[in-house]
Amino acid sequence: MNRSAMNIAITAVALAVTCASTADAQNADTKTLAKPKVNAVSCADIQWQKEIVARYPNIAAGCQEVVVSNDTRFARFAGELERVNGDGSVTIDFKDRNGHSLGRSTKLQPAPTQRVLIEGQRYRFSELAPGQHLNMYIPEAVLGVTTEPVLTPASIASMVFDDAAAPADASPEPTRLAQAPPEPATAEPRRLPDTAGWSPLLALAGVLALGGGIALTARRRFRKSELV
């Protein structure tokens, strides 16, 4: 075998060894890679409160994911702080999965000791600046918002509905007007019908006149008989 053929053979063997080593390494990496954690609970499985659905019919579009903590399901939302109000409440604009507003802002009344966790630090809402992006959580069984997937009285900010919407499946009952009490009956003097007129009185006068004439005639005849 000449020198040229030997070099080609050595190169071929080296290439084959390299390919085999690369394939073995890829197989090893594939086996050792951690499988992604898949949350079996989806936003479509959340049972939303009627009051929330009445105000936000497309609330499910803002659910980013579902977190389960202590057997309670939390829907995570992305929100932007609009302002801190003078009464201590805050106004937050919740976003959908594409970063668009859900259509109307939400007013929250935080618990006195409630804090917001940002990059490992806890802040009061009053310490935040407008435009701050927040992760908020809505517990499935509570009409409120938490800043962490924890359900305690100190972690819940209540929703303030200034223009409270009626639940989607509720219809207002018709208002019943109170019936006015019957007016008391008043005694009125009895009167003859207008159609009677003076006819009864004229008839009575005629009867009296006839009776008087008969009596006068009988008296005259009686006197004549006495004279004879």
Phi and psi in degrees as a GROMACS rama.xvg file:
@    title "Ramachandran Plot"
@    xaxis  label "Phi"
@    yaxis  label "Psi"
@TYPE xy
-77.5245  172.455  ASN-2
-63.464  -37.3854  ARG-3
-65.7559  -45.252  SER-4
-65.1221  -36.5777  ALA-5
-65.0449  -39.7779  MET-6
-64.4357  -40.2726  ASN-7
-64.2352  -40.7393  ILE-8
-65.5109  -42.6198  ALA-9
-64.0695  -40.2978  ILE-10
-64.0012  -41.4025  THR-11
-64.1823  -42.1506  ALA-12
-64.6313  -41.6464  VAL-13
-63.7652  -41.3154  ALA-14
-64.8122  -39.9557  LEU-15
-64.7256  -41.472  ALA-16
-64.26  -40.0744  VAL-17
-64.0811  -45.8282  THR-18
-61.4657  -41.9373  CYS-19
-64.4557  -39.8686  ALA-20
-66.2396  -40.3075  SER-21
-64.449  -41.9971  THR-22
-63.911  -42.4203  ALA-23
-63.3906  -38.3621  ASP-24
-66.2025  -42.681  ALA-25
-62.9266  -42.1606  GLN-26
-62.0855  -40.2546  ASN-27
-65.3632  -42.1081  ALA-28
-65.7425  -39.0812  ASP-29
-62.4376  -38.0023  THR-30
-73.2631  -31.6801  LYS-31
-89.4594  -11.8214  THR-32
-64.7716  135.824  LEU-33
-73.7264  137.663  ALA-34
-72.2266  139.866  LYS-35
-64.7667  141.616  PRO-36
-77.5372  124.028  LYS-37
-107.265  123.085  VAL-38
-81.6964  115.779  ASN-39
-69.213  -21.1529  ALA-40
-92.5832  129.433  VAL-41
-109.687  167.361  SER-42
-63.3112  -26.8761  CYS-43
-69.8302  -17.0249  ALA-44
-90.0773  -7.05153  ASP-45
-71.7252  135.04  ILE-46
-93.0396  102.659  GLN-47
-78.77  147.918  TRP-48
-66.0554  144.287  GLN-49
-60.7565  -38.7038  LYS-50
-64.4024  -35.9327  GLU-51
-70.5359  -42.8779  ILE-52
-65.3031  -35.7789  VAL-53
-63.3254  -36.2443  ALA-54
-86.3519  -36.3087  ARG-55
-125.403  85.5252  TYR-56
-60.5888  -27.3376  PRO-57
-103.442  36.1804  ASN-58
-60.1073  -34.1571  ILE-59
-63.272  -24.7244  ALA-60
-70.8517  -18.4481  ALA-61
-93.2568  -8.11144  GLY-62
-72.4577  118.698  CYS-63
-83.3381  -40.408  GLN-64
-166.686  172.816  GLU-65
-117.511  129.317  VAL-66
-115.328  132.795  VAL-67
-105.965  122.912  VAL-68
-138.842  122.447  SER-69
52.6292  46.0947  ASN-70
64.8026  14.4857  ASP-71
-113.463  133.31  THR-72
-91.8539  130.692  ARG-73
-117.92  130.535  PHE-74
-92.5654  122.092  ALA-75
-87.7108  135.202  ARG-76
-125.117  152.198  PHE-77
-103.469  125.58  ALA-78
-131.108  161.09  GLY-79
-123.358  126.644  GLU-80
-71.481  121.236  LEU-81
-88.6118  -46.5503  GLU-82
-166.302  159.019  ARG-83
-104.647  120.028  VAL-84
-82.0143  162.57  ASN-85
-65.0414  -26.0446  GLY-86
-86.3637  7.92117  ASP-87
93.1365  -11.3148  GLY-88
-77.6277  164.668  SER-89
-129.483  151.138  VAL-90
-113.978  123.942  THR-91
-125.373  138.377  ILE-92
-102.203  108.894  ASP-93
-79.7023  144.615  PHE-94
-110.76  155.82  LYS-95
-86.5988  -173.119  ASP-96
-67.8927  -17.9462  ARG-97
-96.1165  5.61578  ASN-98
85.1124  8.90619  GLY-99
-94.2789  152.018  HIS-100
-65.8348  146.77  SER-101
-74.9156  -5.67481  LEU-102
118.851  -27.6478  GLY-103
-152.623  144.553  ARG-104
-76.3345  161.506  SER-105
-117.72  132.01  THR-106
-100.029  127.037  LYS-107
-120.608  144.689  LEU-108
-111.132  99.058  GLN-109
-65.3885  155.971  PRO-110
-68.2175  152.883  ALA-111
-54.8211  -37.6218  PRO-112
-104.352  13.1015  THR-113
-72.074  139.941  GLN-114
-128.931  161.138  ARG-115
-111.926  129.2  VAL-116
-92.1883  116.125  LEU-117
-131.976  115.396  ILE-118
50.7215  44.9268  GLU-119
81.2685  -2.66309  GLY-120
-112.101  146.33  GLN-121
-105.607  132.899  ARG-122
-130.773  150.981  TYR-123
-74.4344  156.393  ARG-124
-62.0622  -34.5506  PHE-125
-66.7592  -16.6464  SER-126
-89.239  -4.56723  GLU-127
-91.6262  153.698  LEU-128
-100.136  148.683  ALA-129
-55.8455  142.149  PRO-130
95.4892  -4.52304  GLY-131
-68.2694  130.852  GLN-132
-87.9247  133.98  HIS-133
-130.387  150.51  LEU-134
-99.1297  120.31  ASN-135
-121.189  154.533  MET-136
-129.062  136.554  TYR-137
-111.654  112.019  ILE-138
-66.7361  146.185  PRO-139
-65.0318  -35.4079  GLU-140
-102.721  8.2598  ALA-141
-130.275  139.661  VAL-142
-89.112  78.7201  LEU-143
-171.806  179.17  GLY-144
-132.048  136.588  VAL-145
-115.313  158.669  THR-146
-93.9033  -8.16054  THR-147
-144.194  157.101  GLU-148
-73.3644  59.9097  PRO-149
-131.506  135.176  VAL-150
-114.11  90.6983  LEU-151
-136.073  157.131  THR-152
-56.1451  -31.3142  PRO-153
-80.7006  -5.3732  ALA-154
-110  2.25073  SER-155
-107.328  125.921  ILE-156
-99.2647  123.008  ALA-157
-77.4747  147.65  SER-158
-82.5388  134.129  MET-159
-107.797  114.074  VAL-160
-103.077  95.1859  PHE-161
-66.0068  -36.7943  ASP-162
-115.182  69.8626  ASP-163
-54.173  126.614  ALA-164
-92.1276  147.045  ALA-165
-73.9368  146.461  ALA-166
-54.0839  150.753  PRO-167
-61.3427  -32.8882  ALA-168
-102.237  15.0698  ASP-169
-108.345  138.866  ALA-170
-122.494  133.837  SER-171
-64.7243  142.024  PRO-172
-75.0255  143.428  GLU-173
-63.3927  138.258  PRO-174
-76.5342  127.087  THR-175
-93.4456  124.807  ARG-176
-79.0918  137.698  LEU-177
-70.6595  131.994  ALA-178
-75.5706  133.372  GLN-179
-70.2896  139.898  ALA-180
-65.1118  145.876  PRO-181
-62.2929  140.432  PRO-182
-69.2672  141.491  GLU-183
-65.0644  141.171  PRO-184
-71.6232  136.43  ALA-185
-110.753  137.543  THR-186
-75.6145  126.685  ALA-187
-117.466  142.845  GLU-188
-62.9649  137.622  PRO-189
-71.607  141.13  ARG-190
-139.728  151.544  ARG-191
-72.0428  152.483  LEU-192
-60.6321  148.214  PRO-193
-62.3065  -26.2189  ASP-194
-70.763  -16.3769  THR-195
-71.8864  -39.8338  ALA-196
62.7193  -146.603  GLY-197
-96.5794  6.11661  TRP-198
-59.2939  -45.6763  SER-199
-61.1406  -38.3499  PRO-200
-68.6617  -40.3842  LEU-201
-64.7144  -38.1543  LEU-202
-65.0886  -41.2823  ALA-203
-64.2349  -40.2712  LEU-204
-63.1796  -38.2796  ALA-205
-64.7053  -41.5011  GLY-206
-63.7835  -42.7149  VAL-207
-63.2995  -41.3078  LEU-208
-64.5179  -41.3265  ALA-209
-63.8398  -42.9938  LEU-210
-63.2996  -38.6781  GLY-211
-64.1183  -39.9318  GLY-212
-64.5874  -42.3834  GLY-213
-63.9057  -41.2803  ILE-214
-65.7806  -38.5684  ALA-215
-66.8947  -40.2159  LEU-216
-64.9104  -41.5589  THR-217
-65.2547  -35.7415  ALA-218
-67.6562  -41.561  ARG-219
-62.49  -42.7564  ARG-220
-65.033  -36.5444  ARG-221
-65.6874  -39.3403  PHE-222
-68.805  -38.7327  ARG-223
-63.8049  -37.481  LYS-224
-68.2481  -29.1838  SER-225
-72.5816  -37.4627  GLU-226
-67.3102  -37.4267  LEU-227
